[in-house]
Amino acid sequence: MTTTTAPALPAEAQGWFRKAENWLDDRGKGAWIAAMVLGFIFFWPIGLALLAYMIWSKRMFNGSCSSRRHAHRGHKFRTSGNSAFDAYKADTLRRLEDEQEAFESFLNRLRDAKDKQEFDQFMDDRKKNADGEDAAA
Protein backbone atom coordinates (compact mmCIF):
# COMPACT_ATOMS: atom_id res chain seq x y z
CA MET A 1 0.00 0.00 0.00
CA THR A 2 1.47 3.35 -0.99
CA THR A 3 0.64 6.67 0.52
CA THR A 4 0.50 9.85 -1.43
CA THR A 5 1.27 13.26 -0.09
CA ALA A 6 -0.12 16.55 -1.24
CA PRO A 7 2.13 18.24 -3.76
CA ALA A 8 4.29 20.96 -2.31
CA LEU A 9 3.70 24.53 -3.39
CA PRO A 10 6.18 25.91 -5.89
CA ALA A 11 9.00 27.97 -4.38
CA GLU A 12 7.57 31.19 -5.86
CA ALA A 13 4.19 30.59 -4.20
CA GLN A 14 5.82 29.72 -0.87
CA GLY A 15 7.80 32.94 -1.03
CA TRP A 16 4.72 34.99 -1.84
CA PHE A 17 2.69 33.39 0.96
CA ARG A 18 5.55 33.84 3.43
CA LYS A 19 5.90 37.51 2.45
CA ALA A 20 2.15 38.08 2.85
CA GLU A 21 2.17 36.30 6.22
CA ASN A 22 5.13 38.37 7.45
CA TRP A 23 3.53 41.59 6.20
CA LEU A 24 0.32 40.83 8.10
CA ASP A 25 2.27 39.74 11.20
CA ASP A 26 4.18 43.03 11.21
CA ARG A 27 0.87 44.91 11.31
CA GLY A 28 -0.67 42.77 14.05
CA LYS A 29 -3.90 40.94 14.69
CA GLY A 30 -6.03 43.78 13.29
CA ALA A 31 -4.47 43.32 9.85
CA TRP A 32 -5.25 39.60 9.93
CA ILE A 33 -8.86 40.30 10.88
CA ALA A 34 -9.18 42.98 8.18
CA ALA A 35 -7.77 40.57 5.58
CA MET A 36 -10.23 37.90 6.71
CA VAL A 37 -13.21 40.29 6.52
CA LEU A 38 -12.15 41.48 3.07
CA GLY A 39 -11.78 37.86 2.03
CA PHE A 40 -15.36 37.17 3.12
CA ILE A 41 -16.60 40.26 1.29
CA PHE A 42 -14.88 39.59 -2.03
CA PHE A 43 -14.88 35.77 -2.15
CA TRP A 44 -16.13 33.91 0.92
CA PRO A 45 -13.85 30.82 0.61
CA ILE A 46 -10.80 33.10 0.97
CA GLY A 47 -12.21 34.58 4.17
CA LEU A 48 -13.00 31.10 5.45
CA ALA A 49 -9.49 29.90 4.58
CA LEU A 50 -7.95 32.88 6.41
CA LEU A 51 -10.14 32.23 9.45
CA ALA A 52 -9.11 28.57 9.50
CA TYR A 53 -5.44 29.51 9.14
CA MET A 54 -5.70 32.10 11.92
CA ILE A 55 -7.21 29.52 14.26
CA TRP A 56 -4.80 26.74 13.21
CA SER A 57 -1.71 28.94 13.61
CA LYS A 58 -3.07 30.36 16.90
CA ARG A 59 -2.93 33.92 15.56
CA MET A 60 -6.56 34.38 16.57
CA PHE A 61 -5.99 33.82 20.28
CA ASN A 62 -2.40 34.90 21.00
CA GLY A 63 -1.46 38.44 21.89
CA SER A 64 0.89 39.51 19.16
CA CYS A 65 1.63 38.01 15.78
CA SER A 66 4.96 39.76 15.35
CA SER A 67 6.39 38.46 18.63
CA ARG A 68 5.93 34.91 17.36
CA ARG A 69 7.93 35.59 14.23
CA HIS A 70 10.86 37.21 16.04
CA ALA A 71 11.11 34.92 19.07
CA HIS A 72 12.38 31.75 17.39
CA ARG A 73 15.65 30.38 18.67
CA GLY A 74 18.44 30.16 16.19
CA HIS A 75 17.00 32.88 14.01
CA LYS A 76 19.80 34.21 11.83
CA PHE A 77 20.25 37.96 11.89
CA ARG A 78 22.20 40.05 9.45
CA THR A 79 25.67 40.84 10.72
CA SER A 80 26.57 44.44 11.36
CA GLY A 81 30.18 43.97 10.28
CA ASN A 82 31.38 44.53 13.85
CA SER A 83 32.12 41.13 15.40
CA ALA A 84 32.15 42.46 18.98
CA PHE A 85 28.70 44.01 18.54
CA ASP A 86 27.37 40.89 16.83
CA ALA A 87 28.63 38.75 19.73
CA TYR A 88 27.05 41.16 22.23
CA LYS A 89 23.76 41.13 20.29
CA ALA A 90 23.71 37.33 20.08
CA ASP A 91 24.45 37.01 23.81
CA THR A 92 21.78 39.57 24.72
CA LEU A 93 19.18 37.90 22.51
CA ARG A 94 20.01 34.48 23.97
CA ARG A 95 19.73 35.88 27.50
CA LEU A 96 16.38 37.52 26.71
CA GLU A 97 15.06 34.31 25.18
CA ASP A 98 16.15 32.39 28.30
CA GLU A 99 14.42 34.95 30.52
CA GLN A 100 11.28 34.74 28.38
CA GLU A 101 11.25 30.94 28.67
CA ALA A 102 11.79 31.15 32.44
CA PHE A 103 8.95 33.67 32.77
CA GLU A 104 6.61 31.55 30.65
CA SER A 105 7.52 28.54 32.76
CA PHE A 106 6.76 30.58 35.90
CA LEU A 107 3.37 31.60 34.48
CA ASN A 108 2.59 27.97 33.67
CA ARG A 109 3.46 26.96 37.25
CA LEU A 110 1.19 29.73 38.57
CA ARG A 111 -1.67 28.55 36.34
CA ASP A 112 -1.13 24.95 37.45
CA ALA A 113 -1.12 25.98 41.12
CA LYS A 114 -4.32 28.00 40.65
CA ASP A 115 -5.96 25.07 38.85
CA LYS A 116 -4.94 22.71 41.66
CA GLN A 117 -6.23 25.13 44.29
CA GLU A 118 -9.58 25.47 42.50
CA PHE A 119 -9.86 21.70 42.09
CA ASP A 120 -9.01 21.09 45.76
CA GLN A 121 -11.63 23.67 46.77
CA PHE A 122 -14.20 21.94 44.53
CA MET A 123 -13.40 18.56 46.08
CA ASP A 124 -13.61 19.99 49.63
CA ASP A 125 -17.00 21.60 48.85
CA ARG A 126 -18.22 18.37 47.33
CA LYS A 127 -17.10 16.40 50.38
CA LYS A 128 -18.80 18.88 52.74
CA ASN A 129 -22.02 18.64 50.73
CA ALA A 130 -21.88 14.84 50.79
CA ASP A 131 -21.18 14.81 54.56
CA GLY A 132 -24.06 17.26 55.14
CA GLU A 133 -26.47 15.08 53.17
CA ASP A 134 -25.36 11.97 55.09
CA ALA A 135 -25.89 13.75 58.43
CA ALA A 136 -29.36 14.95 57.37
CA ALA A 137 -30.46 11.47 56.33
C-alpha atoms as one frame of an Amber mdcrd trajectory, in Angstrom:
protein
   0.000   0.000   0.000   1.469   3.352  -0.993   0.644   6.675   0.519   0.502
   9.848  -1.433   1.270  13.261  -0.089  -0.116  16.554  -1.238   2.127  18.243
  -3.765   4.286  20.963  -2.311   3.705  24.525  -3.389   6.177  25.915  -5.891
   8.995  27.969  -4.384   7.567  31.190  -5.858   4.187  30.586  -4.199   5.817
  29.721  -0.875   7.803  32.944  -1.033   4.716  34.992  -1.845   2.690  33.387
   0.958   5.547  33.835   3.427   5.902  37.515   2.452   2.149  38.077   2.852
   2.173  36.304   6.221   5.130  38.373   7.452   3.530  41.591   6.196   0.317
  40.826   8.100   2.271  39.740  11.202   4.184  43.032  11.213   0.873  44.910
  11.311  -0.672  42.772  14.050  -3.899  40.937  14.692  -6.028  43.777  13.287
  -4.470  43.321   9.847  -5.251  39.604   9.929  -8.858  40.305  10.882  -9.181
  42.980   8.177  -7.775  40.571   5.580 -10.226  37.902   6.708 -13.210  40.291
   6.519 -12.154  41.482   3.073 -11.780  37.864   2.027 -15.358  37.168   3.120
 -16.602  40.263   1.286 -14.876  39.587  -2.032 -14.884  35.771  -2.146 -16.127
  33.908   0.922 -13.852  30.821   0.610 -10.805  33.096   0.972 -12.214  34.577
   4.175 -12.998  31.102   5.455  -9.493  29.899   4.584  -7.952  32.881   6.409
 -10.136  32.235   9.453  -9.114  28.569   9.503  -5.445  29.507   9.144  -5.696
  32.099  11.920  -7.208  29.521  14.261  -4.805  26.739  13.210  -1.713  28.937
  13.615  -3.069  30.363  16.896  -2.934  33.924  15.561  -6.561  34.377  16.572
  -5.989  33.823  20.283  -2.401  34.895  21.002  -1.464  38.441  21.889   0.888
  39.515  19.158   1.631  38.013  15.785   4.964  39.763  15.353   6.389  38.465
  18.630   5.927  34.907  17.355   7.934  35.591  14.225  10.859  37.205  16.041
  11.105  34.923  19.074  12.382  31.755  17.388  15.653  30.384  18.673  18.439
  30.155  16.194  16.999  32.883  14.011  19.803  34.215  11.831  20.255  37.962
  11.885  22.201  40.050   9.453  25.668  40.841  10.720  26.573  44.438  11.357
  30.178  43.970  10.280  31.382  44.526  13.847  32.120  41.132  15.399  32.148
  42.464  18.976  28.704  44.009  18.536  27.374  40.890  16.828  28.627  38.745
  19.732  27.049  41.164  22.233  23.764  41.132  20.294  23.706  37.325  20.082
  24.453  37.012  23.815  21.783  39.566  24.723  19.178  37.898  22.514  20.015
  34.483  23.966  19.725  35.877  27.502  16.383  37.525  26.710  15.058  34.310
  25.182  16.154  32.385  28.298  14.417  34.951  30.516  11.283  34.736  28.381
  11.246  30.941  28.670  11.787  31.154  32.437   8.949  33.667  32.769   6.606
  31.549  30.646   7.519  28.535  32.763   6.763  30.577  35.901   3.374  31.600
  34.475   2.586  27.967  33.672   3.457  26.962  37.249   1.192  29.730  38.574
  -1.667  28.552  36.344  -1.129  24.952  37.446  -1.121  25.985  41.122  -4.323
  27.999  40.648  -5.965  25.072  38.846  -4.944  22.709  41.662  -6.232  25.129
  44.290  -9.580  25.471  42.497  -9.861  21.703  42.095  -9.006  21.089  45.761
 -11.634  23.672  46.769 -14.197  21.945  44.533 -13.400  18.563  46.079 -13.607
  19.994  49.627 -16.997  21.599  48.853 -18.221  18.366  47.327 -17.095  16.396
  50.380 -18.796  18.879  52.743 -22.025  18.642  50.729 -21.884  14.839  50.790
 -21.176  14.807  54.558 -24.058  17.259  55.139 -26.470  15.079  53.172 -25.362
  11.972  55.095 -25.891  13.753  58.429 -29.363  14.952  57.371 -30.463  11.468
  56.329
